[in-house]
């Protein structure tokens, strides 16, 4: 093999290796949703490793997940929580909106006060082992705990038999009483 052929072959292999993306994990697109088991709260917005997740019910599309689980994987979940849906401090309910559904100055002022009471949270959590990706379901538990469900068998174990929120909490080890900060 001549020096030119060898150089050409090496350049070809280097380009091929670059296309293969050495060191970059292969990812899979998956649906994503939120299950809130915490009474009297609303999850306003959620991010999983910086990717937006539907929190208004139903499954959103899509988040990117590593195709294969590896030990030590973690994820950062950030969320905004409405700790008092439908009322402001002192139990003040929202004023009426216009008959066409548009807001009034009173409603806008009430909403500004309401949104000021939202709380922001962030936690880095271990990603539980998964073999077959079903979708990402972030289950919000009391005490600002979040459990990511990804594996299809885990989905069945946690949500099987039309499990209600208290049963989902029990299956995931959620606490009923939170320690005082």
N, C-alpha and C positions, 0 to 999 in steps of 0.2 A: 504494500500500500504506500503510495507516495505521500509526501508531506502535505500536499494540497488536499488529497483525498482524506487524510487523517484529520486535518484542520476542518474540512467541510463536515465530516462525520461528527466531530466534537461540537461544532457549532449547531448542527442539527439536533444532537442529543440535548444540548443545553437549552435550546428553544423548546424542545418537547417537554423537558423537565419543568420549564417555566409555565407551560400551558397546563401541566398536571397540578400546579399549585402546591408544591412541597410545603408542608407545615400548616397548611390551611385546612381546617376540618370541613368535611363535606356536610352540607346542611340540607334540611328538608323543610318545605313550607307546610304549616299545619294551621288548622283553625284554632281560635283562642276564645275563651269565655271566662266569666267570673261567676262564682257562687258565693254569696254573702250569707253566712250563718249567724251573723251578729244582729240581734233584734234592735229595732229602733235606730238603725244607721243606714246610710246609703253610701255606696262606693261611687264617687263622682267620676274619677278617672284612674286608669291603671297603666303602668309601663312595666314590661318584662325585659330586662337587659336593654332598656331604651326603646323598645318596640311597643307601640300603643296596642292595648287590648280592649275589646269591647267590654263596657261595664253596665250598659243600659239593658242588659238581658239579651239572650240569644248568643249565637256564636259569631265572632268577627273573623275577618280574614286579613291577613295571615301573619303569623310570626315565623321566624326562621329558627329552627332547632337543629343542634348537631345530630347527624344521622345515627351516630352510635354514642351510647353513654360511656363515660370514662370515670373512674374513681376520682373523687376530689372536685367534680364539677360543682360550680355554684352559680347562682343567678341573683341579680339584684332586682327587687320588686319595689317600685315606688307607687304610692297611691294617695289620693285625696279623698277624705271621708267627710261626709255631712253627718255630724253627730246628733242633729236634731231636725230630721226631715219635716218640712211643712210648718215649722214654728221657729220664731226667733226667741232670743232670751226673754224670760218672763212669760213665755207661752203665747207671744203675739203672733197671731195668724196673718197670712198675707192678705193685703187689701184686694178688692175685686179688680179684675182687668177690664178693659173696654169690651163691649159686646162683640166686637170683631176679633177679639183675642189679643189685640195689641196692648202693650204695657202703658201704664199711666205713670206720672211722676212719683206718685205714692208707692206704686209697686216697685219701681226702679230703686227708690230709697230703701224699701224693705229688703229687696234682693241684695243690695250692697251690704247691709247689716248682716243678712243671712250668710252670704259668702265669706264675710270676715270671720265667721265662726268655724269655717272648714278647717280641718286639721290635715297636715301633710306628714306622711310617714315614708320610711325607707328601711329596707332590711335586706341583707345579703344572706341567702339561705342555701343549704346543700340541695342539689337536684337529686331526687331519689332515682334509683336504678330503673332503667326502662329498657325493654327489648324491642317491643313493637309500638311505634308511635301511633296513638289514636288522635289526640289533639291536646292542646294545652288548656287545662282548666285550673285556674287559680282559685283555691278555696280559702276564703277569709274566715278565720276563726276568732273567738274572743281573745283578748289580751294582745291585739295587733299581731297575731300569728298568721302566716300565710303558708299554705301547702300547695305545691305545684303537682298536679296530676298529669302525666304524659303517657304512661304505659297503658295499653288497652286492657290488660288484666286488672290493673289497679282501678281503672274506671269502673269495671264491672264490680269489683269488691266494694268500692266506696258507694257507688250509686245504684247497685243492684237491688232489685225488689222494691223499687219506688221509694227508696230511703228518704225520709223527711230530714229537715235540718238537724234536729237533735241527734238522730242516728248517724248522720254524716259526721257531725262533731265527734261522736263517740268513736267511730271507726278510724278517725284520724288522730285521736288522742287529744282533742281540744279541751281546754280547761273551762270550767264553769265559773270559777272564782279567780280573778286576776290578782297577782301580788301587788301590794301598794308600792309605788315608785319611791 
